[in-house]
Each structure stands twice: as C-alpha cells, then as structure tokens.
C-alpha cells in the first residue's frame, strides 16, 4: 500500500478591477507552478501549516477563510499527497522570506492560473475562487 501524505495549502488571491488574480509560485525544482503548501507536521493544524508555508515559500501574510475551498490529490514521494486548500486574502507581501532564492512568485488572472498549474485538481479549485470570495468586501476595505 502506498503511503499517504497530508498537506495544506493556500490559494492566495486579490481583486484587480473586476478580475481575480491568484499568486502562483514555482515548485522547488523551478519546473512547474503551484500554490504555497506543505506537510502538516504533528502538533500543527492545517491552518497553521498554511500560514507557515505561505510565509516560507511565497513571502506572504494573510487571512484565511475558515472553511477550505476543497481538496486535491497527486502522486509524489512514492505515495499520494492529499492537499486541503484554503483561500487566503493577502494582507502583506514581504521582500525577504526563507525560500526567496529558490522560488519565483507571480500574480496571474485566476482563469490563466488554473491552466498553468501542474495539477488539474488544483486548477479546478482555482476556478472556484470567484464563487467563494466577496469582491465588494475587498474593494470596500481599500476605501478609507
């Protein structure tokens, strides 16, 4: 039986006019695009993992929606990875973060991002972002 690895990740998003951009990062190999994600270590919650990975891999801080947007699965390390995915509203992008030298980050329209990521299951979750976020609330928060 193949081992199963439990991960958590974030689709980080922001409104840009009437469209939604999501933050993609390169995988550690630099060959593919993905979202910040990682293994849920013993003693940590999925939410804590998402915040840690978002900072380490993408240099972002943000707030998570309380309910995951979904889950996707892919083969890796001789087993299967199950990734629970949360939506993250980005509050800060940092210039310095632990994996800056190893990864590139880019904001991409969510429809394009869904096509560009390596795993189709993740792409399907990215396409669900508009139905799970409130653009008005985000736009109103920009007004002071």
VOMIZA-303514 format. One line per 3 residues: their letters; for each residue x, y, z of C-alpha. Coordinates in steps of 0.001 Angstrom, whole numbers, plus 500000, padded with zeros to 6 digits. Layout:
N
a> X:Y:Z ~ ...
END
This chain:
144
xxx> 500000:500000:500000 ~ 501303:503453:499074 ~ 501830:505992:501856
xxx> 499517:508991:502094 ~ 500924:512418:502904 ~ 498573:515036:504355
xxx> 499246:518611:503224 ~ 497589:522013:503416 ~ 497927:524954:501038
xxx> 496614:528382:500171 ~ 495176:529919:497056 ~ 496238:533491:497750
xxx> 494061:535969:495874 ~ 493470:539663:495336 ~ 490932:541707:493383
xxx> 492293:543650:490393 ~ 489465:545711:488969 ~ 486745:543225:488068
xxx> 489047:540220:487872 ~ 490659:537989:490474 ~ 494382:537312:490484
xxx> 495950:534422:492363 ~ 499543:534090:493484 ~ 501471:531245:491893
xxx> 504951:530155:492909 ~ 507453:527904:491206 ~ 507933:524435:492617
xxx> 511225:523755:494393 ~ 512592:522311:491125 ~ 511594:525507:489294
xxx> 509903:523490:486539 ~ 506229:523930:487442 ~ 503787:526360:489036
xxx> 501817:525713:492200 ~ 500499:527339:495375 ~ 502218:527569:498766
xxx> 501631:524226:500513 ~ 503333:521723:502741 ~ 503050:518722:505016
xxx> 501029:519151:508189 ~ 503553:518369:510900 ~ 502480:516651:514144
xxx> 501129:519205:516608 ~ 500177:521705:513898 ~ 496769:522421:512407
xxx> 496086:522730:508695 ~ 495577:526475:509179 ~ 498911:526898:510973
xxx> 500611:524971:508180 ~ 499038:527205:505528 ~ 500251:530370:507275
xxx> 503772:528927:507717 ~ 504073:527713:504119 ~ 502649:530956:502694
xxx> 505366:532876:504535 ~ 508233:530440:503848 ~ 507510:529724:500170
xxx> 505850:532931:498942 ~ 506649:535644:501480 ~ 503005:536480:502120
xxx> 500858:537056:505173 ~ 497103:536995:505066 ~ 493791:535897:506465
xxx> 492197:532543:505695 ~ 488591:531772:505050 ~ 487533:529414:507848
xxx> 486318:526635:505548 ~ 488590:525015:502952 ~ 487646:525609:499305
xxx> 488363:521948:498597 ~ 490994:519259:498279 ~ 493121:517776:495507
xxx> 495356:514745:495244 ~ 498583:513976:493405 ~ 501333:511358:493377
xxx> 504681:512209:494989 ~ 507407:510562:497103 ~ 506199:507087:496116
xxx> 502765:507763:497566 ~ 499782:510075:497392 ~ 499532:513648:498687
xxx> 496120:514883:499818 ~ 496106:518690:499938 ~ 493403:520623:501777
xxx> 493215:524088:500211 ~ 492149:527349:501844 ~ 491547:530758:500298
xxx> 493859:533462:501635 ~ 493294:537183:501315 ~ 496802:538650:501114
xxx> 497491:541412:503633 ~ 501252:541750:503118 ~ 503894:540743:500580
xxx> 507348:540626:502103 ~ 510555:541391:500240 ~ 512538:538849:502241
xxx> 511388:535308:503068 ~ 513082:531930:503600 ~ 512673:530425:500090
xxx> 513079:533630:498074 ~ 516251:532386:496341 ~ 514606:529094:495340
xxx> 511172:530215:494118 ~ 509634:532829:491874 ~ 506212:534273:492594
xxx> 503757:535852:490183 ~ 500206:537197:490220 ~ 498096:535656:487455
xxx> 494448:536028:486451 ~ 492707:533058:488088 ~ 491495:531646:484754
xxx> 495041:531579:483390 ~ 496427:530277:486685 ~ 494038:527318:486558
xxx> 495613:526274:483257 ~ 499210:526950:484295 ~ 499398:524889:487490
xxx> 500771:521366:487250 ~ 497822:519520:488802 ~ 494348:519616:487219
xxx> 492701:519164:490620 ~ 494326:522359:491830 ~ 493286:524131:488630
xxx> 489668:523161:489293 ~ 489867:524677:492789 ~ 491370:527894:491409
xxx> 488416:528211:489036 ~ 486110:528121:492086 ~ 487670:531223:493667
xxx> 485145:533781:492305 ~ 482162:531917:493744 ~ 483861:531747:497158
xxx> 485030:535330:497681 ~ 483226:538607:498172 ~ 484829:541174:495857
xxx> 482704:544019:497304 ~ 484064:543500:500805 ~ 487614:543564:499482
xxx> 487007:546694:497406 ~ 485347:548483:500316 ~ 488300:547758:502591
xxx> 490524:549767:500220 ~ 488474:552900:500835 ~ 489445:554841:503890
END
